[in-house]
Amino acid sequence: MSQRPRPSAGFNREAQLLRAFSRRRFIQFASTASLAAVSTRLIGCSPSSETAVTTGDTPASSSGNTLRLLTWPGYDEPEVIRGFEEEYGVTVEFKTYLGGEQMLQFFNQSPAGTYDALISDGEYVTKLMALGAIAPIDPSTVPNLSDYYPVYQDFPGFYEDDQMMAVGTRFGNYGIAFNQSIIPPSEVTSWEFLLREDLAGKLALFDWYLPNMGNASLALFPENPNPYDLTDAQLEEVKAWMLRMKPNVALVTPSVQDIVNAFINGDVTAGPVGDWVIQNAIADGNQEFTAIVPEEGAIRWSEGAAICADSPNPELAQSWVEYMSRPEVQARLANAQAYKGLAPNVKVIEYLNDDEKQLLGYVADPSDASKLLVESQLERTRARQLPTQQDEKAWQDIYNEFKAT
């Protein structure tokens, strides 16, 4: 097993200085609006009752035989983590979070050295890097990277300049999910679908500005390579588009389960929430649900594994990062009970059964048999990012106005 080089002494000194004022920086990064929204894909989606050791309390500092991780739900399921514990003869303890801002909150409220490693969405890796909270990763210690889709071999959100800071573990998109027993799939091809008058009071949305406004940006400016790089005038057009959609919105919630229940109960017909939200329901026999990536594209979320700069067990943490890059592990994570996802490692298909391939999209694209559906979706989605020309508050203010209207 290759060993990760320890962070340089200079990096550690910088990290200590940054952690000294991390709470103030945290307040700067974690806006009140986004804390209220909890920026989550999962509130209300309980992790499996058969999870590994998962605590709601902040764990004590880590020790040599125990690896402590801060992750989304799913990573703690036995099918995912058991192999690591057996291979390395260690115990892995988890604290799970329900959104990027909550992850930052947990991290900043804990003493240095509490966590060895964590899972973060791409845009929060950027924030963690700014805090000096995570350590560099030597790509040579993650040989499975060569089997990743090219976009995740050097995903910009996981890098600081040329230095890798996180390794991709799972991704998904916020396309249009809908009930195909009510709406024929042939009618759901574009984001304009969400503006139809016959959908009044029939849409469900996640309560987070980044995916919703990113999708609105794609609806208006599909040729823009970065949906979050907008002029002030373009941002006003996004606001207007969101307000046109508002009469159709019945539910805005950070809870996956609330959205799933609304679909199952018939309270909503569609929503820009992606396939991963409804795939547990589909697996349970609700074949009337499906999802597509509109012709303009959709926003994509990306999770990555990172090593905490203050980890007491950096070599073991590095081993976990390498473990999470393996195709057989990402196959179990893709079909986690908490929620589904897709794997950056191309070889994951070798470890999925036929039902999993069908459910997750590892089958031929009906419109292009030369590709898997997951590959076509990857090509047509854009990474979720932070706004570039305005600060986050400008976007959050628009989103809050949209909700309040």
N, C-alpha and C positions, 0 to 999 in steps of 0.2 A: 504494500500500500504506500503510495507516495505521500510524503508529508508536506504540508503547507508551510512555506517560510513564515516565520513569525513577523508580525508587523514591525517596522523599524522603530527604534527608540524615539526618533523624531515624531513619528506618527502617534505614538502613545502619549507623548507630552502634549501634542496638539489636542488629542482627544480629551485628556484630562482637563485642559484649560477650557475646552468647549463644554464639557460636561458640567464644569463649575458654574456656568451661567446657562445651562441647558434649559432650566425652567423658564427663564425669560425668553429664550429663543423659542421654546415650545409655545408660549403664549403668542409669539409673533406668527408662528407657522400654523398653529391650530386655531382657526378662526372660530368665533362664537357660533356662527351659522353652521359651519361644518361639524362642530361638536354636537350641536343640536340634532343634526341629521345623522350623526355617527358614521356617515360616509360608508355605509355598509351594504354588503350583498346578503347578509345572513341573519340579522337580528330576528329572533323568533324561530330560527331554524336550529333546533337543538341538535348537538352532536350525538352520535350513537351512544346508547347506553352501554355498549361493549367497548368503549374507548379505553386506551391505555391510561396510565396515571395522568389525570387532568385535574388541575386545581383552579378554583376560582380565586384563591388567595395568591398574593405575591410570594413566590417561593423564597426560601433562604438562599444564600449564595451557593453556587454550584461546587461540587467536589469531584475528585478524579474518577469515581465510578458512577457518577450521575451526570447526565447531560440535561440541561434545562433549556427548554425552547419556548418561544413566544410565537404562536402560529394561528392562522385561520383554522377552524374546525376541519376535520378530514385527515389532517396529518397525524392525528393522535389515534386513528382507528387501528386496531391490532393488525389488520391485513396490510397496512402500510408500514408500521414501525416495528413489528415483531422481528422481522429479519435482521434489522440493525442491532436490536438488543441481543439477539442470539449470536450474531457474528462477532460482536465486540465485547460480549459479556458485561454489559452495562445496563443501567436503568435509565430510561428517558422520561422526564417529567415535563408536562405541558401546561402552559397557561394559554388558553385560547382567547382571541379577541374577535370583535364583531365589526371591525371597520378600521381603516387606516389611521384615523384620528385617535381612536381608542387604543390602537397599538402604540402610537407615540405617547399617549397619556400613560399607559402602563409602564412603558420603558422609562420615561422621565420620572415617574414616581418611585422607581425601584433603585436601591443602592447599586453602585457600580459593581459589576461582576455577578449580578443576579442571573442573567441569561447568557448562555453560551452562543446561541444562534437564534435566528428568527426568520420568519417568512414575511415578505413585504410585497405590496404591489409596486409596479415600476415607478410611479410618480412619488411614492413614499420612500423608495430607495434614494431618490434624489434628496429628499428632506433629511434622511438619516445620514447621508454623506455630508450634508452641510453642517450637521451637528457633530460630526466626527464620531458617530456612534458605531460604525461598522468598519471592519478591517478589509484590506485588499485581499483578493483571492488570486492565486497563481493559476492561470488556465491549464497549465500542464498537469495539475493535480486533479483535473476533471476530464479524464480521457474520453468520456462519453459525449462531450461537447461536439466531437466530430460527427456524431450521429444526429445532431439537432437539425431542425429546419434552419436554413441559413439566417433567417431574421432573428432567431434566438441564439445563434452562435456569438453574435456581437450586438445584442439588443442594446440600443443607446441608453435606455432607462436603467440599465444595470452597470453602466460604466461611469467613471469619473475621468474625463480625458481618455487616455488609453489604458487605464487601470480597471480591470474587472472587479466589481464590488458585490455582485450577486449572480446566481446561476438560476436560469429559468426552471420552474417546476410544473406549472400549470397555466393554462390560459382559456379564455372563452370570449364570447361577444354579446353585445346588447342589440341583436337584431330584433325583428318583429315576431313575437309569439302570438298565436291566434288559434281560435277554435274553428277548425276546418269543416265541422259539421254545420256551421252557421255561415261562414265566409269561404267561398271557393278559393283555393290557393291561387287560381289564375287572376284573382282580383287583388292579390297582395304581392306587389312587385316593387313598390316605391314608397318612400316616406310620406308622399302625398296621401297615401291610404289613411294615415292617422288623422287627416283633416276632413274626412267624409262626414257629411251631416247625419247620415244614418247611424253613426257611431256615437252619437251624443250620450254622454254618461256611461260609456262602455269600455273605457281604457284604464289600464292600471300602469302606474309609473313607480320606479324606485325613487325614493326621496333623496336624490343626490344630484347636484348641479352638473358635475363633470360629464357623466354619460348622456344625460338628457340634452344638455346644451351642445355637447359634441355631436350627437346625432342630428340635431337641428342644423348645426353648421354644415354637416355633410349633405343634408337635404337641400341646402341652398347653394353650397359651393363644393360640389363633389370633386372638382379637379384640384382643390387645395390640398397639397400633400400633408399639411398639419391643420386639422380642424380647429385647433386651439390658437392658431396664429391668425388673428382677425384684426382688421382696423376697427376703430371705434364705430364707423358707419356700418361695417359688416356686422358688428356685435349688436347694433340696433336692429338690423334685419333679423338676426337670430331671435331677439326678444319678440319682435312682431310675429314671427313664425310660431313661437311657443304660445303666445297669447291666442293665436288662431286655433291652436289645438286645445286650449284649455276647456271650452265647452264640452269636449268629448271625454274629459278626464273624470273618472268616478273615484279613483283611489290613488293616493300618493303616500307610500309607506316605505320604511326601510326594512320591512319584514318580508322575507321570501315566503314564509308560510302564509301570511295574509294574502299575498298575491296568488299563490297556488290555490288557496281556499276560494278566493273570488272567482278564479277560472272554473274550479270544480262546481261551485254553487250556481254558476251562470250569472253572477253579478257583473262580470266583465267579459268582453269578447276578445280583446287583444291588448297588446302593450309592448313598448320597446324595452323588453326585459331579457331577451335572448333565450336560447334553447335550454341552457343549463338549469334554468329555474324550473322548467316544466318536465324535465326528463325523469325525475323521480315519479311524477304523476303518470307519465307515459309508461314507465316500467311497471307501475301498479295497474295497468290496463286501460288507462284513459287515452286511447288511441286517437281521439278526436283532436288532441292538441298537437301542434307542430310549430315550427319557427323557420324563418328565412332571413338571409342577409339581403336587404333591399339593393336595387340596382345601383344606388348611389354609394353603397358601402355602409359599414356600421363601426361603432367604437368597440375596441377590443381591450379587455383587461388582461394583465400579465402578473403572475406571482413568481417571486424568486427567493432563493435561500441565501442568506447572508450570515457572516460571522461577526459576533459582537466584538468591538474593539477591546472591551474589558473582560472578555471571556477567560475564566480560570483554566479552561480546557480547550485551547485553540486547536490543538491537533485533532482531538476527538470531534470538535465542531466541524473541522474541515472534512473529516471522514463522513460525517452526516451529510454535508453538502454533496460530497461525491456519491453517497448512497442515493440521495434524492434525484440524482441525474440518471440513474439506471432505468432502462426501459421497463423491466419487470416491476419496479417500484412505482414508476409513473403510471403504469397500467392500473394498478390497484388504486392509486390516488385519483385517476380520471373517473373511476366508477365508485368513488367514496359515497358512503351513505349520507353524509352531511349535504353535499351537493356535487354535481358532476362537473367535468372540465375536459380539456384536451391537453395532450402531452407535447412538450417541445421536442422530445426524442422521437425520431421517425420510427424507430424499431419497436415502439410500444405495440404496434399492431400484431406483432408475433406473440403477444402475451394476453390478447383479448379473445374471449370466446365469440361465437357468431352473434349471440344476442347483444353482447356489449358493442361489437362493431356496428351493428344496426342502430342501436340506441344512440351511440356517441357520434356517428357520422363517419366511421372508418369503412365506408362503402363507396362504390363508384358514384361520381357526380352524375345525376341523370342528364345534365346539360353538356357534360364533357366527360365521357367515359375514360379518358386518359388520365383523369385525376380522381383522387379521393375527394369526397365532399368536404372533409376537414381541410384539405389542401386548398380547395377553391375558396372556402370561407376565410382561410388565413390570408390569401392574396387580396381579398376584397374588404378587409377590415383594417382600421388604423388604430394605432396604439393610443390608449387614453393617456393624456398628458396634462400638465398644468398650463394655464393661460400664459402666453408669451408677451403680448403687447400691453396687457392690462394686469393689474394685480388681482389676486383671487377675489378680493372683496367686491370688485366691480362686477364680476360674473355672479357672485353669490347674491348681490343686491338685486340683480335682474331676476335671478331664479326665485328669490323670496317674493318679489313683486308678482311673478307668475303664479306662485302658490296662493298668494293672498287675494288675487283678483277674483 
